[in-house]
Amino acid sequence: MAGSPTNRAVFVDLDRTLLRRASGPVLHKALEAAGVALPVPGYALLYVAYDRFGENLPVMALARASAVAVWGSAVEDVQEAGRAAVPGLVDLVAPYAPGVLADYRRAGYRLVLTTTTPADMISPFADSLGFDDVVATRYESRDGRYTGRLSGPFVWGRGKSTAVHRWASDAGVELAASHACSDSVFDLPLLSGVGHPHAVNPDRRLAVVAALRRWPVEHWDRPEGVPSLLGYEPYDLLRLWVRPELFPYARFDVQGVEHVPRHGPVLVAANHRSFFDVVALGLLAARLGRPVRFLAKRELLDAPVIGRVARAIGGIGVDRADEAGSRQAFHLAEKALSAGEVVIVLPQGTIPRGGDFFDPVLRGRSGVARLAASTGAPVVPVGVWGTERVWPRRSRIPDVAAVLHPPTVRIRVGTPIALGLDDPKADTTVVMAAISALLPPEGRVRRQPSAEELARTYPPGRAP
């Protein structure tokens, strides 16, 4: 791990902070495969409680006794087990954690993994994530084999705080200018010893302390402002209710969902014809079975009721009149994509009015192209048609009375688009053409709309 001359650091706890769950099962499996450890009856149940409620004394006692358990084992065997465990640990990294660490690094902080887990086991993982150093429990060894004793403090509770203070003194790091991130109330000595403590996915007791001391509370498994209960977000619950039968005044014809990759970041780019597009795209999102975020106009997220719902499911507000706000929205979308999530964007930004609504040549802003270039996320086009018949722009509410003869909303998902990624304007043209190609023939032919059709494209009272 390469050092850095900065005198500021961020100390990051491992289990339930950097990782979504405890590292113990992955590490123990690697040790078993290396012939270093034997199966421990019932230990899996201890980690189930750990994952759900946070650090507990039985698990920490097991960790403390592991020095004796590896007595006589070769150091190289344990280090090799640590290297073998890296892929499994990487799979447990909280989705938004890499983005948080990248922000700290850009701000000039040294990244220090701070954990009770033995250094010989966890250092390969820390290297793989680009940490500058590790403060961890160390086992004493002699002639290449462990003696069953510790070398230095057991890095837990006050022992972790002591180890961090020693490391900071040796490294020339000022703790008053540094950050510490942890989920556990047992890390209070560490959190209280730095200038900027952060309660990340805090257990119940730490959450109370953080509230009393006004420490920031963060969750690296989901976007800021999105709540969770027992691992479920509002989006997971909302998906259960976004079903076609709940909208009897519309019919839905959805095809091509299989074109959306099941894993990794995805940009879904759709055209915009009606406020009912939210329902249409919500139905599409519900079929994906994975977290979906979306960019929306700031006015939507500021609305009293629907705004709260939009924020709770990860909506990202865009204020095009505020350059700084637009940059922040772009940055949040980048974070979501870097976390491997789906982000839905309507490149047109707003519903076209008048003659533009009937123009077969779709025009959009360059945000999708720029996000694709900066994150490498594939762009999947979606053509939406018929939502304007359910909820025309001139109406304040959908036509809920159309239950006897409901119009059909047509949703077509295309295959990922090949983009050059070096010319946002040219790539935007490609994206909009791909969306247009998914519309029915009537949406791709230029025609002269009637005065009544034109009037329906304007908000109430604003038709020319």
GUPA-102114 format. One record per residue (C-alpha): residue number from 1; y, x, z. Coordinates in pm, 1 decimal. Layout:
! GUPA-102114
+-----+----------+----------+----------+
: num :        y :        x :        z :
+-----+----------+----------+----------+
: NUM :        Y :        X :        Z :
...
+-----+----------+----------+----------+
***
This chain:
! GUPA-102114
+-----+----------+----------+----------+
: num :        y :        x :        z :
+-----+----------+----------+----------+
:   1 :      0.0 :      0.0 :      0.0 :
:   2 :    325.3 :    150.2 :   -115.2 :
:   3 :    600.6 :    192.3 :    141.5 :
:   4 :    960.6 :     81.7 :    103.8 :
:   5 :   1278.3 :    234.8 :    252.3 :
:   6 :   1419.1 :    -99.4 :    370.6 :
:   7 :   1472.2 :   -146.9 :    745.3 :
:   8 :   1382.0 :   -517.8 :    730.5 :
:   9 :   1036.8 :   -669.7 :    722.6 :
:  10 :    862.2 :  -1005.5 :    719.6 :
:  11 :    549.2 :  -1026.9 :    935.0 :
:  12 :    303.5 :  -1281.6 :    798.2 :
:  13 :     10.9 :  -1423.7 :    992.4 :
:  14 :   -315.4 :  -1473.7 :    803.8 :
:  15 :   -518.9 :  -1781.6 :    901.8 :
:  16 :   -353.9 :  -2123.0 :    847.9 :
:  17 :    -30.6 :  -1947.8 :    750.6 :
:  18 :    -84.3 :  -1732.8 :    444.1 :
:  19 :   -425.0 :  -1895.9 :    397.6 :
:  20 :   -485.8 :  -2270.0 :    395.6 :
:  21 :   -783.9 :  -2226.3 :    627.0 :
:  22 :   -946.1 :  -1967.4 :    850.9 :
:  23 :  -1067.2 :  -1646.8 :    689.1 :
:  24 :  -1362.3 :  -1614.2 :    929.1 :
:  25 :  -1630.6 :  -1794.8 :    724.5 :
:  26 :  -1550.9 :  -1593.2 :    409.7 :
:  27 :  -1545.2 :  -1261.8 :    596.1 :
:  28 :  -1861.5 :  -1338.1 :    793.1 :
:  29 :  -2046.3 :  -1429.4 :    474.2 :
:  30 :  -1943.4 :  -1095.7 :    321.1 :
:  31 :  -2059.8 :   -909.6 :    633.0 :
:  32 :  -2392.7 :  -1090.9 :    623.3 :
:  33 :  -2435.7 :   -996.1 :    256.5 :
:  34 :  -2364.0 :   -633.9 :    347.4 :
:  35 :  -2627.3 :   -642.2 :    622.6 :
:  36 :  -2366.2 :   -579.6 :    891.7 :
:  37 :  -2363.6 :   -920.0 :   1063.6 :
:  38 :  -2627.3 :  -1175.0 :   1153.7 :
:  39 :  -2585.2 :  -1553.6 :   1125.2 :
:  40 :  -2412.7 :  -1702.0 :   1431.1 :
:  41 :  -2537.2 :  -2054.7 :   1515.8 :
:  42 :  -2257.5 :  -2307.4 :   1545.1 :
:  43 :  -1975.2 :  -2077.6 :   1439.1 :
:  44 :  -1895.5 :  -2298.5 :   1138.0 :
:  45 :  -1814.0 :  -2589.0 :   1369.9 :
:  46 :  -1567.9 :  -2372.6 :   1560.4 :
:  47 :  -1384.7 :  -2300.6 :   1237.0 :
:  48 :  -1376.5 :  -2669.1 :   1143.6 :
:  49 :  -1179.3 :  -2729.1 :   1464.2 :
:  50 :   -968.7 :  -2421.1 :   1388.8 :
:  51 :   -878.4 :  -2546.4 :   1043.6 :
:  52 :   -785.6 :  -2890.5 :   1170.5 :
:  53 :   -607.6 :  -2816.6 :   1497.8 :
:  54 :   -519.1 :  -2447.4 :   1490.6 :
:  55 :   -616.8 :  -2136.4 :   1681.6 :
:  56 :   -853.5 :  -2188.4 :   1975.5 :
:  57 :   -990.1 :  -1967.9 :   2251.5 :
:  58 :  -1361.4 :  -1982.7 :   2149.0 :
:  59 :  -1283.2 :  -1850.4 :   1800.3 :
:  60 :  -1061.1 :  -1576.7 :   1941.4 :
:  61 :  -1332.1 :  -1481.0 :   2190.8 :
:  62 :  -1572.8 :  -1453.0 :   1897.7 :
:  63 :  -1321.1 :  -1231.4 :   1718.1 :
:  64 :  -1277.7 :  -1014.7 :   2027.4 :
:  65 :  -1653.9 :   -969.3 :   2059.2 :
:  66 :  -1693.9 :   -867.0 :   1694.1 :
:  67 :  -1611.7 :   -505.3 :   1781.3 :
:  68 :  -1932.9 :   -494.9 :   1984.8 :
:  69 :  -2121.8 :   -687.1 :   1714.2 :
:  70 :  -2058.7 :   -411.5 :   1457.9 :
:  71 :  -2143.7 :   -128.0 :   1697.4 :
:  72 :  -2334.8 :    141.3 :   1509.1 :
:  73 :  -2250.4 :     -3.2 :   1167.2 :
:  74 :  -2116.6 :    224.0 :    895.5 :
:  75 :  -1740.4 :    198.2 :    841.1 :
:  76 :  -1794.4 :    214.0 :    465.9 :
:  77 :  -2026.0 :    -90.4 :    477.6 :
:  78 :  -1760.9 :   -298.9 :    654.3 :
:  79 :  -1491.0 :   -179.8 :    414.4 :
:  80 :  -1714.1 :   -269.9 :    121.5 :
:  81 :  -1764.8 :   -616.5 :    271.5 :
:  82 :  -1386.5 :   -647.0 :    290.7 :
:  83 :  -1357.5 :   -564.4 :    -77.2 :
:  84 :  -1629.8 :   -817.5 :   -162.8 :
:  85 :  -1444.0 :  -1086.9 :     33.6 :
:  86 :  -1119.3 :  -1053.3 :   -163.3 :
:  87 :  -1191.3 :  -1322.0 :   -429.4 :
:  88 :  -1292.1 :  -1575.6 :   -164.5 :
:  89 :   -980.5 :  -1504.6 :     40.2 :
:  90 :   -754.4 :  -1522.9 :   -264.2 :
:  91 :   -891.9 :  -1871.4 :   -331.0 :
:  92 :   -770.0 :  -1973.6 :     16.0 :
:  93 :   -410.8 :  -1855.0 :    -29.8 :
:  94 :   -167.3 :  -2142.9 :     19.3 :
:  95 :    -33.6 :  -2240.2 :   -325.5 :
:  96 :    333.6 :  -2178.6 :   -246.8 :
:  97 :    277.8 :  -1861.3 :    -42.5 :
:  98 :    300.7 :  -1614.0 :   -335.0 :
:  99 :    639.6 :  -1760.2 :   -428.7 :
: 100 :    763.1 :  -1726.9 :    -70.4 :
: 101 :    648.5 :  -1365.3 :    -55.2 :
: 102 :    812.2 :  -1292.3 :   -390.1 :
: 103 :   1142.1 :  -1432.4 :   -260.3 :
: 104 :   1124.4 :  -1205.4 :     44.8 :
: 105 :   1047.8 :   -904.1 :   -170.6 :
: 106 :   1339.7 :   -977.2 :   -403.5 :
: 107 :   1560.0 :  -1000.2 :    -94.0 :
: 108 :   1457.4 :   -646.6 :      4.8 :
: 109 :   1204.5 :   -709.0 :    283.3 :
: 110 :    887.0 :   -512.5 :    346.6 :
: 111 :    582.0 :   -738.7 :    349.8 :
: 112 :    350.7 :   -682.1 :    647.7 :
: 113 :     29.3 :   -877.5 :    697.0 :
: 114 :     -6.4 :   -928.0 :   1073.3 :
: 115 :   -345.9 :  -1049.4 :   1189.0 :
: 116 :   -618.4 :  -1029.4 :   1450.7 :
: 117 :   -867.8 :   -969.2 :   1170.1 :
: 118 :   -996.3 :   -608.3 :   1163.4 :
: 119 :   -793.3 :   -378.1 :    939.7 :
: 120 :  -1100.7 :   -241.4 :    763.2 :
: 121 :  -1193.7 :   -593.8 :    656.1 :
: 122 :   -854.0 :   -729.3 :    556.4 :
: 123 :   -674.5 :   -430.8 :    400.5 :
: 124 :   -832.2 :   -479.0 :     53.7 :
: 125 :   -705.7 :   -837.5 :     50.3 :
: 126 :   -357.6 :   -727.7 :    162.6 :
: 127 :   -354.6 :   -471.7 :   -118.6 :
: 128 :   -448.7 :   -737.9 :   -372.5 :
: 129 :   -146.3 :   -948.8 :   -270.4 :
: 130 :     97.4 :   -657.4 :   -273.9 :
: 131 :    164.0 :   -623.7 :     98.7 :
: 132 :    333.2 :   -301.6 :    201.9 :
: 133 :    134.5 :   -259.0 :    522.9 :
: 134 :   -104.7 :   -422.3 :    766.6 :
: 135 :    -76.1 :   -464.9 :   1142.8 :
: 136 :   -427.1 :   -559.9 :   1249.2 :
: 137 :   -698.7 :   -497.5 :   1505.3 :
: 138 :   -863.9 :   -159.2 :   1456.1 :
: 139 :  -1215.8 :    -59.5 :   1557.4 :
: 140 :  -1285.0 :    284.5 :   1695.6 :
: 141 :  -1522.5 :    492.3 :   1487.5 :
: 142 :  -1695.1 :    825.8 :   1523.7 :
: 143 :  -1879.2 :   1013.7 :   1250.6 :
: 144 :  -1832.8 :    720.8 :   1014.4 :
: 145 :  -1979.1 :    458.9 :   1249.8 :
: 146 :  -1822.9 :    210.5 :   1488.4 :
: 147 :  -1846.4 :    279.4 :   1861.9 :
: 148 :  -1814.9 :    -84.5 :   1971.9 :
: 149 :  -1467.7 :    -26.0 :   2116.1 :
: 150 :  -1116.4 :    -96.4 :   1992.3 :
: 151 :   -867.9 :    165.6 :   1880.3 :
: 152 :   -541.6 :     27.9 :   2011.6 :
: 153 :   -465.7 :   -328.5 :   2123.7 :
: 154 :   -650.8 :   -644.6 :   2029.4 :
: 155 :   -388.9 :   -781.9 :   1789.7 :
: 156 :   -357.3 :  -1132.0 :   1926.6 :
: 157 :    -98.5 :  -1302.4 :   2147.5 :
: 158 :     99.9 :  -1039.7 :   2333.9 :
: 159 :   -121.5 :   -773.5 :   2179.7 :
: 160 :      4.6 :   -871.6 :   1835.0 :
: 161 :    365.4 :   -853.2 :   1951.8 :
: 162 :    301.1 :   -509.9 :   2105.0 :
: 163 :    139.6 :   -383.0 :   1784.3 :
: 164 :    431.3 :   -510.4 :   1574.3 :
: 165 :    687.6 :   -345.2 :   1802.0 :
: 166 :    501.4 :    -12.9 :   1774.1 :
: 167 :    477.3 :    -43.3 :   1396.9 :
: 168 :    846.4 :   -130.8 :   1365.0 :
: 169 :    946.6 :    164.8 :   1580.7 :
: 170 :    739.1 :    405.0 :   1370.0 :
: 171 :    858.6 :    250.6 :   1040.1 :
: 172 :   1227.4 :    235.2 :   1131.1 :
: 173 :   1236.2 :   -143.1 :   1096.5 :
: 174 :   1486.5 :   -352.8 :   1291.6 :
: 175 :   1310.4 :   -654.8 :   1439.5 :
: 176 :   1642.3 :   -834.7 :   1491.2 :
: 177 :   1689.0 :   -832.9 :   1112.4 :
: 178 :   1326.8 :   -923.5 :   1036.6 :
: 179 :   1125.2 :  -1243.8 :    991.5 :
: 180 :    790.8 :  -1353.8 :   1133.8 :
: 181 :    577.7 :  -1641.6 :   1003.8 :
: 182 :    291.9 :  -1799.5 :   1197.1 :
: 183 :    112.3 :  -2128.3 :   1261.9 :
: 184 :     -0.2 :  -2057.3 :   1617.2 :
: 185 :    153.8 :  -2113.6 :   1959.0 :
: 186 :    -30.6 :  -1797.0 :   2064.7 :
: 187 :    209.2 :  -1603.0 :   1841.3 :
: 188 :    513.1 :  -1704.8 :   2046.5 :
: 189 :    560.9 :  -1346.5 :   2173.8 :
: 190 :    583.1 :  -1223.6 :   1813.7 :
: 191 :    801.5 :  -1509.2 :   1692.5 :
: 192 :   1037.9 :  -1469.8 :   1987.3 :
: 193 :   1068.0 :  -1097.2 :   1924.5 :
: 194 :   1223.0 :  -1115.1 :   1576.8 :
: 195 :   1559.8 :  -1235.1 :   1459.3 :
: 196 :   1419.1 :  -1497.9 :   1222.8 :
: 197 :   1105.3 :  -1682.7 :   1340.0 :
: 198 :    934.3 :  -1937.4 :   1111.3 :
: 199 :    675.7 :  -2194.7 :   1217.1 :
: 200 :    450.2 :  -2226.2 :    913.1 :
: 201 :    201.9 :  -2514.8 :    919.4 :
: 202 :    244.6 :  -2512.3 :   1299.1 :
: 203 :    -14.0 :  -2639.1 :   1542.3 :
: 204 :    104.0 :  -2920.7 :   1766.2 :
: 205 :    223.8 :  -2699.9 :   2048.7 :
: 206 :    414.0 :  -2463.1 :   1821.7 :
: 207 :    569.6 :  -2760.5 :   1642.6 :
: 208 :    715.4 :  -2876.7 :   1975.4 :
: 209 :    850.3 :  -2530.4 :   2055.2 :
: 210 :    997.3 :  -2496.0 :   1706.2 :
: 211 :   1176.2 :  -2830.0 :   1741.7 :
: 212 :   1318.2 :  -2735.1 :   2081.4 :
: 213 :   1432.9 :  -2392.4 :   1962.2 :
: 214 :   1543.3 :  -2520.2 :   1619.5 :
: 215 :   1321.7 :  -2280.8 :   1431.7 :
: 216 :   1258.4 :  -2363.4 :   1067.2 :
: 217 :    928.1 :  -2540.7 :   1003.5 :
: 218 :    761.9 :  -2466.8 :    669.4 :
: 219 :    447.4 :  -2562.0 :    481.5 :
: 220 :    327.6 :  -2325.4 :    211.8 :
: 221 :     64.1 :  -2562.7 :     76.4 :
: 222 :    316.6 :  -2805.0 :    -76.4 :
: 223 :    682.8 :  -2829.1 :   -180.2 :
: 224 :    957.8 :  -2842.8 :     77.7 :
: 225 :   1021.7 :  -3196.4 :    201.5 :
: 226 :    676.5 :  -3331.2 :    113.5 :
: 227 :    495.6 :  -3456.4 :    428.3 :
: 228 :    122.0 :  -3441.1 :    487.4 :
: 229 :   -121.7 :  -3612.8 :    720.2 :
: 230 :   -469.2 :  -3464.0 :    768.5 :
: 231 :   -424.9 :  -3276.0 :    442.2 :
: 232 :   -314.9 :  -3579.5 :    239.7 :
: 233 :     28.4 :  -3610.9 :     80.9 :
: 234 :    205.3 :  -3940.9 :      5.6 :
: 235 :    114.8 :  -3872.8 :   -358.1 :
: 236 :   -256.1 :  -3894.7 :   -268.8 :
: 237 :   -201.6 :  -4235.1 :   -109.1 :
: 238 :     32.3 :  -4356.3 :   -383.0 :
: 239 :   -231.0 :  -4275.9 :   -644.9 :
: 240 :   -452.1 :  -4543.4 :   -491.3 :
: 241 :   -185.5 :  -4804.2 :   -560.4 :
: 242 :    -71.4 :  -4695.1 :   -905.5 :
: 243 :   -329.1 :  -4901.5 :  -1093.2 :
: 244 :   -292.8 :  -5109.8 :  -1411.6 :
: 245 :   -393.3 :  -5432.7 :  -1238.9 :
: 246 :    -90.3 :  -5407.4 :  -1012.5 :
: 247 :    131.4 :  -5456.4 :  -1318.7 :
: 248 :     -3.4 :  -5779.4 :  -1473.3 :
: 249 :    305.4 :  -5812.4 :  -1692.0 :
: 250 :    199.3 :  -5506.9 :  -1896.7 :
: 251 :   -111.3 :  -5371.2 :  -2065.1 :
: 252 :   -184.2 :  -4999.8 :  -2084.3 :
: 253 :   -351.5 :  -4804.5 :  -2362.7 :
: 254 :   -400.5 :  -4445.9 :  -2243.3 :
: 255 :   -580.0 :  -4180.9 :  -2447.7 :
: 256 :   -609.5 :  -3802.6 :  -2440.6 :
: 257 :   -602.7 :  -3738.4 :  -2064.6 :
: 258 :   -879.2 :  -3482.2 :  -2116.8 :
: 259 :   -626.2 :  -3255.5 :  -2293.2 :
: 260 :   -452.0 :  -3177.0 :  -1963.6 :
: 261 :   -611.2 :  -2862.6 :  -1811.4 :
: 262 :   -793.9 :  -2934.9 :  -1487.3 :
: 263 :   -675.1 :  -2616.6 :  -1319.1 :
: 264 :   -369.9 :  -2394.1 :  -1323.5 :
: 265 :     -6.0 :  -2468.1 :  -1403.5 :
: 266 :     73.5 :  -2733.1 :  -1665.2 :
: 267 :    400.9 :  -2861.0 :  -1808.1 :
: 268 :    376.1 :  -3220.7 :  -1926.2 :
: 269 :    661.6 :  -3308.9 :  -2162.4 :
: 270 :    716.9 :  -3677.3 :  -2247.0 :
: 271 :    975.5 :  -3884.2 :  -2431.4 :
: 272 :   1200.0 :  -4128.6 :  -2243.0 :
: 273 :   1238.1 :  -4494.4 :  -2347.7 :
: 274 :   1266.1 :  -4699.4 :  -2029.0 :
: 275 :   1277.8 :  -4693.0 :  -1650.6 :
: 276 :    920.0 :  -4819.7 :  -1679.3 :
: 277 :    825.0 :  -4472.7 :  -1807.0 :
: 278 :    788.7 :  -4382.7 :  -1438.6 :
: 279 :    501.5 :  -4630.4 :  -1406.8 :
: 280 :    341.8 :  -4521.4 :  -1733.3 :
: 281 :    352.1 :  -4153.7 :  -1639.5 :
: 282 :    246.7 :  -4240.0 :  -1284.5 :
: 283 :    -68.9 :  -4399.8 :  -1421.3 :
: 284 :   -130.8 :  -4087.6 :  -1626.2 :
: 285 :    -72.7 :  -3864.8 :  -1322.8 :
: 286 :   -313.1 :  -4072.4 :  -1112.8 :
: 287 :   -591.0 :  -4003.4 :  -1363.0 :
: 288 :   -542.9 :  -3626.2 :  -1341.3 :
: 289 :   -670.0 :  -3605.4 :   -983.2 :
: 290 :   -443.2 :  -3313.6 :   -890.0 :
: 291 :    -93.7 :  -3263.3 :   -743.6 :
: 292 :    181.6 :  -3364.4 :   -984.4 :
: 293 :    554.3 :  -3297.2 :   -945.0 :
: 294 :    833.1 :  -3419.2 :  -1169.0 :
: 295 :   1193.1 :  -3345.3 :  -1254.6 :
: 296 :   1427.3 :  -3642.4 :  -1219.0 :
: 297 :   1799.0 :  -3706.8 :  -1231.8 :
: 298 :   1968.5 :  -3645.7 :   -897.2 :
: 299 :   2083.3 :  -4010.6 :   -886.2 :
: 300 :   1720.1 :  -4125.5 :   -863.4 :
: 301 :   1641.7 :  -3899.8 :   -567.6 :
: 302 :   1962.0 :  -4004.6 :   -391.9 :
: 303 :   1876.1 :  -4376.0 :   -413.9 :
: 304 :   1816.9 :  -4532.8 :    -67.6 :
: 305 :   1453.0 :  -4640.6 :   -105.8 :
: 306 :   1302.9 :  -4511.2 :   -428.5 :
: 307 :   1474.2 :  -4176.6 :   -364.8 :
: 308 :   1282.1 :  -4127.3 :    -40.1 :
: 309 :    957.2 :  -4206.8 :   -216.7 :
: 310 :   1042.9 :  -3973.4 :   -505.7 :
: 311 :   1119.5 :  -3685.0 :   -269.9 :
: 312 :    808.0 :  -3750.0 :    -62.6 :
: 313 :    583.8 :  -3703.5 :   -366.9 :
: 314 :    758.2 :  -3384.4 :   -475.2 :
: 315 :   1036.1 :  -3504.2 :   -702.5 :
: 316 :   1280.9 :  -3232.3 :   -805.1 :
: 317 :   1636.5 :  -3355.8 :   -849.0 :
: 318 :   1841.6 :  -3232.5 :  -1144.8 :
: 319 :   2220.9 :  -3254.8 :  -1141.2 :
: 320 :   2331.7 :  -3144.4 :  -1484.4 :
: 321 :   2697.0 :  -3158.1 :  -1381.5 :
: 322 :   2631.9 :  -2887.5 :  -1121.4 :
: 323 :   2527.4 :  -2554.0 :  -1269.4 :
: 324 :   2407.1 :  -2418.5 :   -934.3 :
: 325 :   2209.2 :  -2738.1 :   -875.2 :
: 326 :   2046.9 :  -2710.6 :  -1216.1 :
: 327 :   1945.4 :  -2351.9 :  -1144.7 :
: 328 :   1796.5 :  -2459.2 :   -811.5 :
: 329 :   1596.1 :  -2736.5 :   -979.0 :
: 330 :   1469.2 :  -2488.0 :  -1236.9 :
: 331 :   1368.5 :  -2248.3 :   -956.2 :
: 332 :   1180.8 :  -2524.7 :   -769.5 :
: 333 :    996.6 :  -2621.0 :  -1086.7 :
: 334 :    903.3 :  -2255.3 :  -1136.5 :
: 335 :    765.5 :  -2246.6 :   -781.6 :
: 336 :    554.8 :  -2556.7 :   -841.6 :
: 337 :    412.3 :  -2410.6 :  -1161.3 :
: 338 :    350.8 :  -2073.9 :   -993.5 :
: 339 :    157.4 :  -2268.0 :   -729.7 :
: 340 :    -70.0 :  -2397.1 :  -1007.2 :
: 341 :     60.4 :  -2753.3 :  -1013.0 :
: 342 :    145.7 :  -3003.4 :  -1285.0 :
: 343 :    516.1 :  -3062.3 :  -1350.3 :
: 344 :    625.3 :  -3361.4 :  -1560.6 :
: 345 :    953.3 :  -3324.8 :  -1750.1 :
: 346 :   1139.9 :  -3566.1 :  -1977.3 :
: 347 :   1325.4 :  -3321.6 :  -2205.5 :
: 348 :   1562.5 :  -3590.7 :  -2334.0 :
: 349 :   1703.9 :  -3612.8 :  -1983.6 :
: 350 :   1817.3 :  -3972.1 :  -2016.1 :
: 351 :   1723.3 :  -4279.6 :  -2217.6 :
: 352 :   1894.3 :  -4263.4 :  -2558.8 :
: 353 :   2143.3 :  -4539.7 :  -2635.3 :
: 354 :   2243.0 :  -4723.1 :  -2949.5 :
: 355 :   2132.3 :  -4575.6 :  -3277.6 :
: 356 :   1995.8 :  -4262.5 :  -3105.1 :
: 357 :   1725.9 :  -4478.0 :  -2942.9 :
: 358 :   1580.7 :  -4553.6 :  -3288.9 :
: 359 :   1615.3 :  -4203.4 :  -3432.5 :
: 360 :   1264.8 :  -4076.5 :  -3523.2 :
: 361 :   1386.4 :  -3719.3 :  -3466.5 :
: 362 :   1364.7 :  -3662.2 :  -3092.0 :
: 363 :   1612.0 :  -3418.6 :  -2937.9 :
: 364 :   1568.4 :  -3254.2 :  -2601.8 :
: 365 :   1707.7 :  -2995.1 :  -2366.9 :
: 366 :   1556.9 :  -2647.6 :  -2342.9 :
: 367 :   1426.8 :  -2665.3 :  -1982.6 :
: 368 :   1063.1 :  -2710.2 :  -2081.7 :
: 369 :   1073.3 :  -2415.0 :  -2320.2 :
: 370 :   1241.7 :  -2192.7 :  -2061.0 :
: 371 :    993.1 :  -2292.1 :  -1790.3 :
: 372 :    702.9 :  -2219.2 :  -2024.6 :
: 373 :    849.1 :  -1877.0 :  -2103.5 :
: 374 :    911.9 :  -1784.3 :  -1739.1 :
: 375 :    578.8 :  -1906.8 :  -1597.0 :
: 376 :    332.1 :  -1893.0 :  -1883.9 :
: 377 :    237.4 :  -2256.0 :  -1818.3 :
: 378 :     93.1 :  -2442.3 :  -2118.5 :
: 379 :    297.2 :  -2735.6 :  -2247.9 :
: 380 :    112.9 :  -3063.6 :  -2303.4 :
: 381 :    304.0 :  -3328.5 :  -2506.2 :
: 382 :    290.3 :  -3698.4 :  -2419.1 :
: 383 :    411.2 :  -3981.0 :  -2640.3 :
: 384 :    511.4 :  -4300.4 :  -2458.3 :
: 385 :    572.7 :  -4624.2 :  -2647.3 :
: 386 :    629.8 :  -4987.0 :  -2549.3 :
: 387 :    779.3 :  -4934.4 :  -2203.9 :
: 388 :   1111.3 :  -5060.9 :  -2340.5 :
: 389 :    946.4 :  -5398.5 :  -2403.3 :
: 390 :    848.1 :  -5422.9 :  -2037.5 :
: 391 :   1181.2 :  -5303.8 :  -1901.1 :
: 392 :   1462.2 :  -5282.7 :  -2158.9 :
: 393 :   1763.7 :  -5075.3 :  -2064.7 :
: 394 :   1991.3 :  -5378.1 :  -2044.7 :
: 395 :   1773.7 :  -5539.7 :  -1772.2 :
: 396 :   1802.1 :  -5461.5 :  -1403.4 :
: 397 :   1431.2 :  -5529.1 :  -1340.2 :
: 398 :   1111.6 :  -5536.7 :  -1549.2 :
: 399 :   1014.1 :  -5857.3 :  -1725.7 :
: 400 :    764.4 :  -5961.1 :  -1456.7 :
: 401 :    734.2 :  -6308.2 :  -1609.0 :
: 402 :    546.0 :  -6176.7 :  -1914.3 :
: 403 :    205.2 :  -6219.7 :  -1750.5 :
: 404 :     78.4 :  -6462.0 :  -2017.2 :
: 405 :    165.3 :  -6235.5 :  -2308.7 :
: 406 :    215.7 :  -5886.9 :  -2164.1 :
: 407 :    334.8 :  -5615.0 :  -2402.5 :
: 408 :    118.3 :  -5308.1 :  -2446.1 :
: 409 :    236.4 :  -4969.1 :  -2323.5 :
: 410 :     87.2 :  -4693.8 :  -2535.9 :
: 411 :     38.8 :  -4343.7 :  -2385.8 :
: 412 :    -99.1 :  -4060.7 :  -2596.2 :
: 413 :   -164.1 :  -3711.3 :  -2457.8 :
: 414 :   -176.0 :  -3428.1 :  -2708.4 :
: 415 :   -331.7 :  -3084.4 :  -2698.0 :
: 416 :   -134.0 :  -2789.5 :  -2552.7 :
: 417 :    140.3 :  -2667.0 :  -2784.1 :
: 418 :    160.5 :  -2311.7 :  -2919.5 :
: 419 :    511.7 :  -2180.3 :  -2851.3 :
: 420 :    678.7 :  -1853.1 :  -2942.4 :
: 421 :    832.9 :  -1823.2 :  -2592.0 :
: 422 :   1121.7 :  -1609.3 :  -2717.1 :
: 423 :   1360.3 :  -1872.7 :  -2859.3 :
: 424 :   1414.4 :  -2174.4 :  -2628.5 :
: 425 :   1597.4 :  -2370.5 :  -2896.4 :
: 426 :   1322.6 :  -2325.8 :  -3155.3 :
: 427 :   1050.2 :  -2397.5 :  -2896.9 :
: 428 :   1229.4 :  -2715.1 :  -2788.3 :
: 429 :   1226.4 :  -2835.9 :  -3147.9 :
: 430 :    850.7 :  -2771.1 :  -3159.1 :
: 431 :    794.9 :  -2958.5 :  -2831.8 :
: 432 :    994.5 :  -3262.7 :  -2942.0 :
: 433 :    816.2 :  -3270.6 :  -3278.9 :
: 434 :    479.4 :  -3263.4 :  -3100.3 :
: 435 :    585.3 :  -3558.1 :  -2883.1 :
: 436 :    708.6 :  -3750.6 :  -3185.9 :
: 437 :    377.0 :  -3695.5 :  -3363.7 :
: 438 :    203.7 :  -3884.3 :  -3080.6 :
: 439 :    413.0 :  -4198.6 :  -3130.9 :
: 440 :    287.3 :  -4487.3 :  -3345.2 :
: 441 :    396.2 :  -4497.3 :  -3713.4 :
: 442 :    683.9 :  -4734.5 :  -3636.1 :
: 443 :    831.2 :  -4472.8 :  -3403.9 :
: 444 :    835.8 :  -4207.1 :  -3675.2 :
: 445 :   1015.3 :  -4403.7 :  -3946.8 :
: 446 :   1392.0 :  -4429.8 :  -3976.2 :
: 447 :   1518.3 :  -4787.9 :  -3991.4 :
: 448 :   1833.6 :  -4988.7 :  -3931.7 :
: 449 :   1808.2 :  -5176.2 :  -3596.9 :
: 450 :   1959.6 :  -5518.5 :  -3549.7 :
: 451 :   2261.8 :  -5581.1 :  -3330.3 :
: 452 :   2033.9 :  -5740.8 :  -3068.9 :
: 453 :   1805.2 :  -5436.2 :  -3066.0 :
: 454 :   2102.4 :  -5204.1 :  -3023.8 :
: 455 :   2236.6 :  -5412.4 :  -2735.2 :
: 456 :   1906.7 :  -5383.5 :  -2549.3 :
: 457 :   1945.7 :  -5003.0 :  -2532.9 :
: 458 :   2256.3 :  -5014.1 :  -2313.9 :
: 459 :   2283.8 :  -5073.4 :  -1937.8 :
: 460 :   2390.6 :  -5422.5 :  -1827.9 :
: 461 :   2749.5 :  -5493.9 :  -1924.7 :
: 462 :   2793.5 :  -5174.2 :  -2124.3 :
: 463 :   2686.6 :  -5272.9 :  -2471.9 :
: 464 :   2957.9 :  -5205.5 :  -2732.0 :
+-----+----------+----------+----------+
***
